[in-house]
Amino acid sequence: MVSTQVETVSWPAPGDAFDRNCPTRIVLDHVTSKWAVLVLVALREDGETRFSALRRRVGGVSEKMLAQTLRTLEGDGFLERRVLATTPPQVSYLLTEPGEEVTAHLAGLVGWINSRALGRVGSTR
């Protein structure tokens, strides 16, 4: 019997986000920024999306901030950037497996905020 070894790619070992020196804090900061949350949830709902469509979907985001957010999320491994060899080139973005995983949690948060928090904005309770 021939044994084949399959290489698996996985994220690094779990960290401790409560430790101020843990690098997971950087990823936590990236994923929980306002624009990142909206971009990730939009990609979850819409699937592979071109830059211009994302900009229209995420109201209020500047082109520069969207580009920066997308680069950061791509660098963290949460999304993939695809360039189609057309003239001019078309760029689209889609979630990776880790992006799908984290966005499932973020989508729940956004859904809760959309349905429950509107009356609490500005509240001093």
C-alpha positions as a Python dict, from the first residue, in 0.01 Angstrom:
ca = {
    (1, 'M'): (0, 0, 0),
    (2, 'V'): (138, 338, -101),
    (3, 'S'): (98, 620, 144),
    (4, 'T'): (63, 970, 11),
    (5, 'Q'): (127, 1266, 231),
    (6, 'V'): (-103, 1562, 177),
    (7, 'E'): (24, 1899, 284),
    (8, 'T'): (-240, 2104, 459),
    (9, 'V'): (-225, 2477, 490),
    (10, 'S'): (-362, 2612, 814),
    (11, 'W'): (-353, 2919, 1025),
    (12, 'P'): (-90, 2949, 1297),
    (13, 'A'): (-156, 2813, 1642),
    (14, 'P'): (-421, 2998, 1842),
    (15, 'G'): (-311, 3308, 2024),
    (16, 'D'): (-435, 3504, 2320),
    (17, 'A'): (-605, 3826, 2215),
    (18, 'F'): (-616, 3934, 2580),
    (19, 'D'): (-235, 3950, 2583),
    (20, 'R'): (-133, 4296, 2465),
    (21, 'N'): (178, 4154, 2297),
    (22, 'C'): (-3, 3883, 2102),
    (23, 'P'): (-7, 3935, 1723),
    (24, 'T'): (-371, 3824, 1715),
    (25, 'R'): (-459, 4176, 1828),
    (26, 'I'): (-349, 4306, 1489),
    (27, 'V'): (-587, 4070, 1309),
    (28, 'L'): (-863, 4153, 1558),
    (29, 'D'): (-812, 4521, 1481),
    (30, 'H'): (-823, 4457, 1105),
    (31, 'V'): (-1135, 4239, 1112),
    (32, 'T'): (-1335, 4460, 1347),
    (33, 'S'): (-1283, 4792, 1173),
    (34, 'K'): (-1607, 4943, 1047),
    (35, 'W'): (-1509, 4916, 679),
    (36, 'A'): (-1372, 4562, 710),
    (37, 'V'): (-1691, 4435, 873),
    (38, 'L'): (-1905, 4589, 600),
    (39, 'V'): (-1679, 4466, 318),
    (40, 'L'): (-1665, 4111, 456),
    (41, 'V'): (-2042, 4089, 509),
    (42, 'A'): (-2108, 4237, 162),
    (43, 'L'): (-1883, 3972, 5),
    (44, 'R'): (-2059, 3701, 205),
    (45, 'E'): (-2399, 3818, 82),
    (46, 'D'): (-2305, 3903, -277),
    (47, 'G'): (-2027, 3654, -355),
    (48, 'E'): (-1740, 3751, -582),
    (49, 'T'): (-1769, 4125, -636),
    (50, 'R'): (-1584, 4384, -839),
    (51, 'F'): (-1422, 4683, -671),
    (52, 'S'): (-1669, 4936, -811),
    (53, 'A'): (-1969, 4730, -698),
    (54, 'L'): (-1821, 4699, -348),
    (55, 'R'): (-1772, 5073, -334),
    (56, 'R'): (-2138, 5129, -424),
    (57, 'R'): (-2254, 4864, -175),
    (58, 'V'): (-2055, 4998, 121),
    (59, 'G'): (-2203, 5346, 139),
    (60, 'G'): (-1968, 5622, 247),
    (61, 'V'): (-1638, 5442, 198),
    (62, 'S'): (-1382, 5635, -7),
    (63, 'E'): (-1195, 5468, -290),
    (64, 'K'): (-870, 5502, -93),
    (65, 'M'): (-1014, 5350, 226),
    (66, 'L'): (-1177, 5064, 36),
    (67, 'A'): (-849, 4984, -142),
    (68, 'Q'): (-661, 4994, 189),
    (69, 'T'): (-921, 4773, 361),
    (70, 'L'): (-914, 4520, 77),
    (71, 'R'): (-532, 4505, 79),
    (72, 'T'): (-531, 4451, 456),
    (73, 'L'): (-794, 4175, 445),
    (74, 'E'): (-615, 4008, 155),
    (75, 'G'): (-286, 4023, 347),
    (76, 'D'): (-455, 3862, 648),
    (77, 'G'): (-587, 3582, 425),
    (78, 'F'): (-957, 3668, 454),
    (79, 'L'): (-1017, 3743, 90),
    (80, 'E'): (-874, 3671, -251),
    (81, 'R'): (-816, 3928, -523),
    (82, 'R'): (-876, 3813, -880),
    (83, 'V'): (-760, 4006, -1183),
    (84, 'L'): (-923, 3923, -1515),
    (85, 'A'): (-698, 3973, -1817),
    (86, 'T'): (-927, 4212, -1997),
    (87, 'T'): (-867, 4561, -2129),
    (88, 'P'): (-886, 4739, -1894),
    (89, 'P'): (-819, 4471, -1628),
    (90, 'Q'): (-1117, 4384, -1409),
    (91, 'V'): (-1052, 4320, -1042),
    (92, 'S'): (-1288, 4129, -818),
    (93, 'Y'): (-1276, 4001, -461),
    (94, 'L'): (-1411, 3692, -288),
    (95, 'L'): (-1388, 3540, 57),
    (96, 'T'): (-1140, 3265, 138),
    (97, 'E'): (-1225, 2983, 377),
    (98, 'P'): (-1100, 3178, 683),
    (99, 'G'): (-1290, 3479, 548),
    (100, 'E'): (-1610, 3274, 530),
    (101, 'E'): (-1556, 3152, 886),
    (102, 'V'): (-1500, 3493, 1044),
    (103, 'T'): (-1772, 3655, 837),
    (104, 'A'): (-2033, 3409, 963),
    (105, 'H'): (-1980, 3564, 1307),
    (106, 'L'): (-1967, 3921, 1177),
    (107, 'A'): (-2287, 3874, 976),
    (108, 'G'): (-2466, 3776, 1295),
    (109, 'L'): (-2339, 4089, 1466),
    (110, 'V'): (-2442, 4313, 1175),
    (111, 'G'): (-2783, 4145, 1166),
    (112, 'W'): (-2832, 4201, 1537),
    (113, 'I'): (-2726, 4565, 1508),
    (114, 'N'): (-2958, 4620, 1212),
    (115, 'S'): (-3256, 4473, 1394),
    (116, 'R'): (-3202, 4586, 1753),
    (117, 'A'): (-2963, 4872, 1803),
    (118, 'L'): (-3121, 5153, 1604),
    (119, 'G'): (-3320, 5287, 1900),
    (120, 'R'): (-3010, 5281, 2119),
    (121, 'V'): (-2788, 5505, 1905),
    (122, 'G'): (-2695, 5804, 2116),
    (123, 'S'): (-2851, 5653, 2428),
    (124, 'T'): (-2671, 5725, 2756),
    (125, 'R'): (-2797, 5419, 2943),
}
